[in-house]
Amino acid sequence: MGIVLVSHSSALAGAVAELAGELAGPEVAVRPAGGTDDGRFGTSIELIAAAVRSAESGDGVCVIMDMGSSVLTAKTLLVDLEDEDDPPRVRLADAPFTEGAVAAAVLASTGQDLDAVVDSAEGAWSMRKL
């Protein structure tokens, strides 16, 4: 199972990927896709595509975006993947960035399928802190 974290910030995507990956363990490929190709704030379809390919192991990839154009860029990638002969199975999760990443990664580590992992990420909206 793979998880890709798309953020406008390379540092943010990397930190959340590190946290989620540590909690999930090595069987879950958690990959950051943050910033632009030249290191600025923003999003890059090329970085997202590379992260998806790196995270794909045959079980699918859950993509979690931080906000705004990261969602649009991830949706554009889905359209681009439709043109491929054997595209990776990718689902976008409407989830809070950190909590969703952790929930998805932990559930993925138990061997659940892509739909369950996406549902877990999206269920993180209801996580209470107090």
BAFI-3210 file (N, C-alpha, C; in Angstrom, 3 decimals, decimal comma, padded with zeros to 6 digits):
// residues 130
n [1|2|3|4|5|6|7|8|9|10|11|12|13|14|15|16|17|18|19|20|21|22|23|24|25|26|27|28|29|30|31|32|33|34|35|36|37|38|39|40|41|42|43|44|45|46|47|48|49|50|51|52|53|54|55|56|57|58|59|60|61|62|63|64|65|66|67|68|69|70|71|72|73|74|75|76|77|78|79|80|81|82|83|84|85|86|87|88|89|90|91|92|93|94|95|96|97|98|99|100|101|102|103|104|105|106|107|108|109|110|111|112|113|114|115|116|117|118|119|120|121|122|123|124|125|126|127|128|129|130]
n.u [000,853|000,469|001,037|000,679|001,675|000,651|001,722|001,960|004,339|007,546|008,949|006,882|005,389|007,380|007,901|005,418|005,152|007,336|006,527|004,072|005,049|006,830|005,063|003,600|005,370|007,732|006,324|004,511|004,524|005,203|005,165|006,464|005,307|006,012|005,980|007,483|009,131|011,511|011,958|010,420|007,514|004,439|002,861|003,601|002,942|004,652|006,283|004,342|003,448|005,814|006,109|003,804|004,380|006,623|005,512|003,678|002,794|001,251|-001,021|-002,380|-002,657|-003,077|-003,809|-003,220|-004,015|-002,940|-004,258|-006,198|-004,596|-003,161|-005,010|-006,284|-004,096|-003,537|-005,935|-005,724|-003,576|-004,828|-006,519|-004,606|-003,418|-005,366|-004,941|-002,911|-001,666|-001,490|-002,360|-001,471|-003,454|-005,159|-006,417|-007,921|-007,981|-010,238|-009,256|-008,055|-004,776|-002,448|-003,617|-005,163|-003,184|-001,772|-003,807|-004,447|-001,976|-001,492|-003,706|-003,244|-000,977|-001,988|-002,806|-005,136|-007,417|-007,284|-009,640|-010,568|-008,422|-008,510|-011,042|-010,454|-008,599|-010,265|-012,105|-010,751|-011,460|-013,193|-011,722|-011,098|-009,502|-009,718]
n.v [-001,175|002,244|005,633|008,983|012,213|015,360|018,564|022,143|022,798|021,555|020,859|020,496|018,361|016,401|016,150|015,271|012,897|011,512|011,210|009,723|007,493|006,419|005,565|003,676|001,773|-000,216|-001,591|000,024|002,340|005,527|008,566|011,823|014,679|017,539|021,076|022,855|021,914|023,322|023,872|025,825|027,185|025,616|023,437|020,433|018,590|016,728|015,963|014,819|012,697|011,187|010,480|008,931|006,783|005,785|004,964|003,034|-000,332|-002,239|-002,513|-000,178|003,441|005,916|009,259|012,218|015,565|018,938|021,551|023,780|024,441|022,085|020,079|020,437|019,946|017,256|016,091|016,615|014,961|012,454|012,451|012,503|009,999|008,274|007,988|006,182|002,870|000,889|002,065|003,134|002,273|004,774|006,762|009,737|011,308|013,059|014,565|015,611|016,901|016,015|014,332|012,674|011,473|009,981|008,274|006,880|005,653|004,021|002,262|001,126|-000,325|-002,561|-004,146|-003,592|-002,825|-000,459|001,129|001,017|002,243|004,843|005,580|005,558|007,668|009,807|009,685|010,837|013,467|013,619|013,260|013,987|016,279|017,090]
n.w [000,000|-000,729|000,218|-000,564|000,142|-000,489|-000,493|-000,330|000,674|000,797|003,102|004,984|003,833|003,884|006,666|007,713|006,271|007,311|010,008|009,732|008,356|010,214|012,194|010,803|009,820|007,879|005,864|004,615|002,091|002,413|000,913|000,365|-001,473|-002,014|-002,597|-005,382|-008,489|-008,482|-005,835|-004,598|-002,801|-003,553|-005,965|-007,794|-010,584|-011,652|-009,482|-007,837|-009,448|-009,604|-006,915|-006,549|-008,275|-006,988|-004,575|-005,270|-005,054|-006,077|-004,605|-004,603|-004,214|-001,841|-001,906|-000,222|000,179|000,983|000,619|-001,502|-004,516|-004,501|-004,469|-006,944|-008,641|-008,023|-008,873|-011,595|-012,209|-011,902|-014,132|-016,162|-015,727|-016,618|-019,308|-019,594|-020,321|-018,302|-015,648|-012,296|-009,433|-007,989|-005,392|-004,265|-001,124|000,845|003,364|006,643|006,771|008,450|010,487|008,853|007,289|009,213|010,185|007,820|007,223|009,463|009,362|006,850|007,431|008,610|006,606|005,262|002,512|-000,277|-000,401|002,267|003,545|002,479|003,462|006,189|006,378|005,622|007,649|009,685|010,007|012,106|014,382|017,692|019,854|022,433]
ca.u [000,000|001,222|000,398|001,413|001,260|000,873|001,655|002,623|005,638|008,350|009,271|005,680|005,122|008,413|007,728|004,232|005,490|008,218|005,707|003,167|005,862|007,360|003,974|003,111|006,390|008,311|005,472|003,699|005,362|004,667|006,042|006,099|005,344|005,767|006,672|007,645|010,347|012,692|012,073|009,580|006,190|003,531|002,710|004,188|002,377|005,755|006,672|003,267|003,500|006,988|005,814|002,824|005,091|007,498|004,708|002,820|003,318|000,241|-002,207|-002,984|-002,038|-003,956|-003,184|-003,804|-003,548|-003,128|-005,295|-006,171|-004,091|-002,660|-006,148|-006,431|-002,969|-003,737|-007,037|-005,179|-002,789|-005,754|-006,943|-003,446|-003,188|-006,379|-004,419|-001,874|-002,112|-001,625|-002,139|-001,582|-004,754|-004,956|-007,612|-007,690|-008,719|-010,632|-008,886|-007,107|-003,469|-001,652|-004,421|-005,531|-001,992|-001,492|-004,874|-004,285|-000,754|-001,654|-004,618|-002,560|-000,005|-002,693|-003,112|-006,445|-007,379|-007,218|-010,883|-010,580|-007,394|-009,061|-012,105|-009,814|-008,066|-011,379|-012,713|-009,941|-012,109|-013,918|-010,802|-011,175|-008,256|-010,093]
ca.v [000,000|003,480|006,884|010,149|013,432|016,494|019,838|023,282|022,916|020,345|020,539|019,973|017,030|015,501|015,911|014,433|011,577|010,871|010,824|008,641|006,327|005,848|004,873|002,568|000,759|-000,291|-002,214|001,055|003,333|006,882|009,426|013,238|015,360|018,920|022,170|022,829|021,252|024,133|024,073|026,908|026,780|025,345|022,014|019,979|017,325|015,785|015,423|013,947|011,478|010,411|009,924|007,857|005,638|005,247|004,367|001,967|-001,690|-003,138|-002,438|001,140|004,591|006,932|010,581|013,199|016,893|019,896|022,551|024,566|023,938|020,713|019,241|020,569|019,266|015,814|015,703|016,637|013,735|011,344|012,519|012,095|008,562|007,543|007,780|005,155|001,499|000,178|003,092|002,711|002,544|005,943|007,420|010,953|011,323|014,357|014,297|016,543|016,482|015,220|013,271|011,748|010,708|009,014|007,269|006,056|004,856|002,988|001,239|000,427|-001,260|-003,780|-004,914|-003,248|-002,429|000,972|001,797|001,141|003,221|006,166|005,838|005,873|009,030|010,751|009,636|011,628|014,765|013,570|013,075|015,057|016,450|017,301]
ca.w [000,000|-000,773|000,608|-001,048|000,831|-001,377|000,220|-000,955|001,330|000,812|004,496|005,628|003,276|004,389|008,102|007,928|005,737|008,283|011,160|009,353|008,020|011,456|012,884|009,978|009,617|006,528|004,855|003,967|001,417|002,583|000,124|000,284|-002,773|-001,609|-003,258|-006,833|-008,973|-008,164|-004,394|-004,059|-002,351|-004,651|-006,223|-009,053|-011,038|-011,858|-008,168|-007,371|-010,271|-009,187|-005,589|-006,749|-008,861|-005,951|-003,507|-005,801|-004,918|-006,586|-003,746|-004,744|-003,556|-001,259|-001,998|000,693|-000,205|002,066|000,345|-002,725|-005,794|-004,400|-004,843|-008,390|-009,286|-007,851|-009,768|-012,951|-012,358|-012,119|-015,534|-016,971|-015,558|-017,389|-020,660|-019,573|-020,567|-017,027|-014,635|-010,900|-008,809|-007,125|-004,859|-003,499|000,139|001,391|004,747|007,255|006,286|009,387|011,090|007,791|006,918|010,278|010,185|006,622|007,322|010,487|008,859|005,756|008,009|009,023|005,410|004,706|001,115|-000,571|-000,020|003,724|003,919|002,157|004,437|007,467|006,268|005,600|008,982|010,626|010,259|013,379|015,513|018,697|020,611|023,841]
c.u [000,894|000,376|001,287|000,810|001,662|000,663|002,320|004,046|006,352|008,645|008,068|005,371|006,128|008,238|006,529|004,471|006,393|007,431|004,825|003,936|006,432|006,290|003,502|004,119|006,758|007,403|004,565|004,645|004,691|005,653|005,547|006,166|005,018|006,584|006,728|008,946|011,613|012,744|011,248|008,291|005,287|003,387|003,241|003,585|003,469|006,198|005,613|003,296|004,668|006,744|004,816|003,525|005,998|006,716|003,913|003,503|002,328|-001,061|-002,925|-002,281|-003,127|-003,202|-003,950|-003,170|-003,778|-004,236|-005,163|-005,636|-003,483|-003,767|-006,321|-005,317|-003,108|-004,868|-006,568|-004,346|-003,699|-006,226|-005,815|-003,215|-004,181|-005,886|-003,353|-002,470|-002,371|-001,386|-002,186|-002,983|-004,535|-006,310|-007,182|-008,553|-008,988|-010,458|-008,028|-005,697|-002,721|-002,444|-004,814|-004,364|-001,684|-002,544|-004,723|-003,085|-000,900|-002,585|-003,969|-001,584|-000,656|-003,119|-004,472|-006,314|-007,459|-008,484|-010,953|-009,578|-007,887|-010,164|-011,529|-009,260|-009,195|-012,110|-011,963|-010,522|-012,776|-013,019|-010,860|-009,869|-008,525|-011,420]
c.v [001,231|004,667|008,015|011,382|014,640|017,786|020,917|023,463|021,571|019,900|019,931|018,561|016,015|015,159|015,015|013,026|010,826|010,368|009,619|007,355|005,638|005,050|003,639|001,442|000,620|-000,905|-001,222|002,104|004,698|007,841|010,872|013,735|016,817|019,920|021,990|022,134|022,009|024,549|025,201|026,322|026,625|023,847|021,679|018,641|016,284|015,159|014,470|012,624|010,589|009,758|008,774|006,617|004,967|004,490|003,152|000,605|-002,722|-003,099|-001,106|002,196|005,553|008,256|011,554|014,549|017,872|020,913|023,088|023,869|022,547|019,732|019,258|019,820|017,754|015,314|015,672|015,391|012,541|011,293|012,058|010,585|007,730|007,217|006,687|003,766|000,740|001,168|002,521|003,039|003,636|006,467|008,640|010,899|012,762|014,260|015,430|016,006|015,569|014,050|012,218|010,874|009,633|007,907|006,323|005,123|003,724|001,887|000,451|-000,607|-002,556|-004,628|-004,627|-002,774|-000,908|001,705|002,009|002,185|004,644|006,529|006,218|007,292|010,047|010,783|010,454|013,025|014,775|013,337|014,276|015,117|016,677|016,676]
c.w [000,000|-000,361|000,123|-000,406|000,004|-000,596|-000,613|-000,419|001,329|002,246|005,213|005,129|003,819|005,853|008,383|007,394|006,713|009,490|010,821|009,035|009,243|012,186|012,119|009,851|008,152|005,464|004,127|003,382|001,524|001,923|000,143|-001,155|-002,495|-002,383|-004,763|-007,211|-008,612|-006,692|-003,803|-003,478|-003,563|-004,824|-007,612|-009,430|-011,258|-010,538|-007,637|-008,137|-009,853|-007,825|-005,698|-007,295|-007,825|-004,875|-003,971|-005,687|-005,446|-005,801|-003,844|-003,934|-003,099|-001,294|-001,102|000,390|000,943|001,787|-001,071|-003,946|-005,690|-004,782|-006,358|-009,127|-009,179|-008,749|-011,227|-013,207|-012,602|-013,566|-016,444|-016,904|-016,360|-018,797|-020,725|-019,789|-019,267|-015,880|-013,218|-010,379|-007,759|-006,680|-004,082|-002,248|000,553|002,898|005,312|007,028|007,261|009,948|010,053|007,372|007,948|010,276|008,993|006,758|008,334|009,993|007,721|006,300|008,474|007,824|004,803|003,262|000,959|-000,145|001,481|004,195|003,641|003,147|005,801|007,472|006,359|006,944|010,010|010,859|011,628|014,589|016,442|019,467|022,095|024,137]
res [m|g|i|v|l|v|s|h|s|s|a|l|a|g|a|v|a|e|l|a|g|e|l|a|g|p|e|v|a|v|r|p|a|g|g|t|d|d|g|r|f|g|t|s|i|e|l|i|a|a|a|v|r|s|a|e|s|g|d|g|v|c|v|i|m|d|m|g|s|s|v|l|t|a|k|t|l|l|v|d|l|e|d|e|d|d|p|p|r|v|r|l|a|d|a|p|f|t|e|g|a|v|a|a|a|v|l|a|s|t|g|q|d|l|d|a|v|v|d|s|a|e|g|a|w|s|m|r|k|l]
***
